[in-house]
Amino acid sequence: MKKTLVILAAGIGNRYGGAKQITPVGPCGEKIIDFSIYDAYKAGFEKVVFIIRKSFEADFREAIGDPVSKFIETDYVFQEIDPDYAEKGRNKPFGTAEAIALCRGHVDGPFAVINADDYYGNHCFGLIGALLDEMKGTGEYAMMGYRIENTVTDKGHVARGVCKTENGMLDEINERTHIEKRGECAEYTEDGESWFPLPAGTPVSMNFWGFTPDIFGHLEKAMEEFKADELRKNPLGAECYLPNVVGQLLREGKATVKVQECPDKWFGVTYKEDTPSLIEALQRLTDEGKYPSPIWG
């Protein structure tokens, strides 16, 4: 079985204001996703599955898929806006749980999941790869955990899965969609009025997971329940988040999640204003010899 990396790349980039997945940020015009794929490739991953929009396919293949296909097997899954809901004004798919559920048939063993617009650090793919190698049964999952202070931006709010861990295992996870850097660390809000602290050291999920294929059945069931409940209440905005599905599996005793702490600092392009600091960081890492230049040269 090939070690597979699944990349969530179907987001519109509303807060960023464009197709951030193909924005050049590396010293030779590389995209942020190139660095993740390169790190995975060096860590022994043999296949990458891109989850994108069909309308974005040609540009994505030219900018990312075709160059990396010379080094690693590539595959594509298409996540679209449901046409019935698009007619009502919905402008986004149903969320990350739906995206991964669509990968059934494209993955034949334990696999990792990441976002396309996050830089995770060059140590973490070897760590998650080792965890994938340890997975022997169903319901045995893994997650890369980051410290909250290493994952926030000065430019606006971010979404993170806020975690509680015990003895290296995930005990609880809740998706918080509005986290801001405030005061000494960060705080989150659900209504824009009440704020709750997230102290330094709080572990959070950056949607960097390790799963066995049995997750697909759980995600499909979660999507059925989502469409019957949350989507009916909020047809234009509701999403089914991958961390929330994992959290429900934990509460039901249907899964365990080993958490591997990652000390690296996150860099991303949630907002256009994040781009200069990301470019500077990737240039520094390249100058330090962490990456070749050009990366696929």
Secondary structure as UniProt FT lines:
FT   STRAND          4..8
FT   TURN            14..17
FT   HELIX           20..22
FT   TURN            27..28
FT   HELIX           32..42
FT   TURN            43..44
FT   STRAND          47..52
FT   HELIX           54..56
FT   HELIX           57..60
FT   HELIX           61..65
FT   HELIX           66..68
FT   TURN            69..71
FT   STRAND          73..78
FT   HELIX           83..86
FT   TURN            87..89
FT   HELIX           96..101
FT   TURN            102..103
FT   TURN            105..106
FT   STRAND          111..115
FT   TURN            116..117
FT   STRAND          118..119
FT   TURN            122..123
FT   HELIX           124..134
FT   TURN            138..139
FT   STRAND          140..147
FT   HELIX           148..150
FT   TURN            154..155
FT   STRAND          158..166
FT   TURN            167..168
FT   STRAND          169..182
FT   TURN            183..184
FT   STRAND          185..189
FT   STRAND          195..198
FT   TURN            200..201
FT   STRAND          203..211
FT   TURN            213..214
FT   HELIX           215..228
FT   HELIX           230..233
FT   TURN            235..237
FT   HELIX           242..251
FT   TURN            252..253
FT   STRAND          256..262
FT   STRAND          267..268
FT   HELIX           272..274
FT   HELIX           275..287
FT   TURN            288..289
FT   TURN            295..296
//
